[in-house]
């Protein structure tokens, strides 16, 4: 997730420029604002969720998560927050109400979906309690966003990632399974376009060019477009991590969210050992990931009844 996010971080620098490696984020005069390899608030907030889940013994405590979200707001990394997330956290910092998200002023941003990977991972061991998965995705989303579309988009991605980790279906069938799980709205409509593309691909029928595909899927700066694009890139490039995340990094205005979700899906499918070493070494902040991931894994094991911490007798 962090690699895909960091690769796409400078996507808005030059619209026609093709990203092929980690690059800095530049201002209008060419000065470096953010060094290459740094991830955005999508990964920062996902790390906040990990801390909250671990501290709450495997469950999403909105107060614990929301408090940590506010720390991102007041940090030096706040410039990556989308407008709805920023406004909601500013209000929450004053009210301490972390389940009072705001409606988006225009289209719903992809952030709620791009940050919920830790919830999907926590639910990926043991028997899946779908009711609890839905409830915890909703709790995480309502910290910042009140739109039903935000909840459904986050749930679509979380369920897809859960299926990937469980290896229950081949990648080409995951979109159809997600469609059977989520509500009917703009997210579902965009995913139906992806499902149609995958069926055409499997049948050997001609596919539209990249521009036509992007237009049909929708704007990747919206949650419906970003979720659909990430699932399309995963379904078509799941065996080639670099190709998938670089395609995500060049996917448009919401590239960092698409990159984060595509990276999480592809990384979940191929496993950490198959991620190219240069992409790992070039990632700033990777030590935070390397510390957080084992803690989340042990927490998921304990919650699923698969891990018991044994203490030596004194």
N, C-alpha and C positions, 0 to 999 in steps of 0.2 A: 504494500500500500504506500509506504513512505517513498519508495523508489519511483513509482509512477507519478506520485504527487510532485516530487522534487524535479523530475524531468520536465514536467509540464509547467512548473512554476513561472518561467519567463515567457510563456506562450504569447502574451499580449505585446511583447516588445516590438516586433515587426510582423504584421499579419501575413505577409507573403513568405516569411523566412521559415525554412524547414528545420525543426529541432532534430539533432542527431546524437546529442550527448548533453550532459549537465551544462547549463549556461547560467550566467548571472542575470538578474533582473535590472534593467537600466531605466533611468529617468529620461525625460524628453531630450536632454542634452547629451545623453550617452554616459552619464556618470553611473557607477554601480550602486544600486540601492540594496540588493541582496546578493550575496555570494553564491556561486553555483553549488548545487547539491543540497540546498536547504529546502525543507518541505514547508508547506503552508499550514494554515489553521485547520485544514481537514485532518491532518495527522496529529497536530497538537491537541485537538479536541478528542480525537480517538484515544490518545494517550491519557487524557483526563478521564475518559470513560473506563479505561483499564484500571487506573488508580482507584476509582470509585467502586468498581466491581470487586477488585481484590480486597479492599477495605471492608466491603459489605458482604463478604463470604460468598461471592458469586451471584449477587443480585444487583439490579440497578436501583440505587438509592438516588432519587432526583436531587435531593439536597446536597449529597456528597458530590455528585457529578456537576450540579449547577454551580456550587461554590468554586470548583476547579475551573469551570468554564470562565467564570468572572476573572480568575487570575490571568487567563490568556488575554482577556479584554484590557487589563491594566498593564500588560507586559509590552515589550518592544516588538512583539510579533502580531500586535492587534491589527496592523494594516491589511492583513489578508481576510479579515472577517467580512462576510457579506452584510448588506445594510440591515436586513431583518435580524440577523444574529446579534449585530452590534446594538441595535436599539433595544432588543429584548434583554440582553445582558446588562445594559445600562440601567434599565428599569429594575431588573432583578437584584442588582447590587444595592439598590435603595430599599426595596421591599422585602428581600430575602424570600420571595415567592418564586420557586424554580419550576412551577408547572403552569405558568401564565404566559405562554408564548404569544407572539404577535402574528397577525396575518401579514403576508407579504404585500407590499404596495403594488406590485405588478405581477410578473411571473414568479412562481415559487423557485427559489434558488436550490441548487443540488446539494448544498451542504449537509442537510439532515441525513441524506442517504450516504454521502461520502464518509461520514464519521462513525457509522454503526457497525463496522466490521467486528469490533471486540464483542458485541452482543451476539452476533452470529457464531463466533468462535466459542463463546462460553456455552452456547446451546448445542454444540456439535458433538458432544460426547454423551453417551447414554441415550435413553429414550427421549425423543423430542416431544416436549410439551408445547404444542403450537399456541395454545391460549396464553401461556406465560411469555413465549417469544413475542407475540403481538403486543402484550401489555408492556413489556420492557422496551420494545422499540418505540411505542407510544410515549412512554415516560421520558426517554432520551430526546425524542423529537420535540415534545411540548416544553422543554426548557427554553427553546428559542422560537419555534414555529407552531402556529395554531391551525394552519391549513390542513384539511383532511388529505389533500394531495401530497403534502410533505410527509405525513404519516404513511400513506400508501406507497410512496416512492421509496422511503427508507425501509419499509417492510419488504418490498419487492427485492431490493438488493440483499437485505439480511437473509431472506429465505433462500435466495439463489446461492449465496456464499455458503450457507449451511448445507445445501445439497452438494455443493462442490466438495466440501471437506468430508462429507459422509460417503462420497463416491456412489451414490444411489442411482445415478443416471449418467449416460454419456453427455458430454458438454452440449452437443447439438440438440438435446431434448430438454435442457433445463429451462429455457424460455417458456416452452409450452407448459411445463409444470408450474412455473411461477404464475403464469396467466390464470391457471385453474385455482390459485391460492388467493390472489389479491382481489380487491374491489375493481369494478369497472369505472375507469376515469381516464384522464389524459395519459397517465402512466401506462395503463393497459393498452390504450390505442397505439402508443408508440411501440410497445413491445409486440403488438400484433404485426406491425410492419416488419420488425426484426424476425419474427417467427415465419412470416411469408418469405422473407429473403433467404432464410436458412432452408426452408422447404424447396425453394427454387434452386438453391445451390446444390442440395442433395440430389435433385432430379436432373441436374445438368442443364437447367434452363438459363438463358442469359440474364445477367444481373445488371442493374443500373450502374452508371459510373459513380465515382465518389461524391461529386456535387449533388447528383440526383438522390443518392442514398441519404446524404445529410439532410436534404430538404424534406424527404419523406419521414425520416426518424424525428426530426424536430431540432430546435435550437439546443445545443449542448450547455448553454447557460441556464437552462431550465431543468428541473429535477426529472421531468419525463424524458427529455432528450438525452441527458447525461446517463441516466440509468439504462436506457435502451441502447445507447452507443457502447457503453462498457460491456453489456451482455453480448452485443453483436461481435465486438472485438475479441472477447474471450472465446465465444463459440467458434470463431473462424481461425484464431491464432493461439489456442490454448497450449499448444506444444512448443511455442516459440516466445518465451517471455520478453526478450528484447524487442522483437517485432511488434508484439501486442502493445507494450507500454509506449514505444515510440510512435505508433499509430495513434494512441490515445493522446500523447503530448501534442500532436498536430491536428486534433479533432475540432478546434474552434474555441469559442469564447469560454466555455466551461471546461477547458482541457485539464486543469488541475484536479477537478472532481472526477472526470472521466479517467484520468491517469491513476488516481487513488483507487477507484473501484476496479479498474481493469487489472492493476497490479495485485490487488488483494485476491481477485478471482484466479488469475493465472498462477500466482505464487501458491495459493491454496491447492491448486491442481497438481503442479509439478513438484512442489516441496522446496524447502529453503536451499537444499544442497544444489539444486539445478539452476538457481538464480546466478547469472554471470557475475563473477568476482569483481570485475571493474565497476559494475553498477553498485555493488555493495561497498567497495572501498571508497567510491566517490561520494557516498551519501553522508552529508553532515548530520550529526545527531544520531548516527546509527547506534551509539552506545546506549541511548535511551531505549531504543527498540530492543536491543539485546538483553537489557535488564528487565524490561516490562513483559516481554513475551513468555519467559519461563514462569513468571509469577501468575500470569493469566492462565497458562496451561495447567499449573498445579491447582489453581482455583476451580477451573472447569472439571478437573479430575475429581476433586473433593465433592463438588456439587453433584456430579453424576454417580458418586459412591464408588469411584475407581481408585481412590488414593486415600490412604490413612497415614497421617503423620505420627510416627512412632518416636517416643521419647525414651532415652536411656534412663535407667534407674540411677539415682545419685550414689 
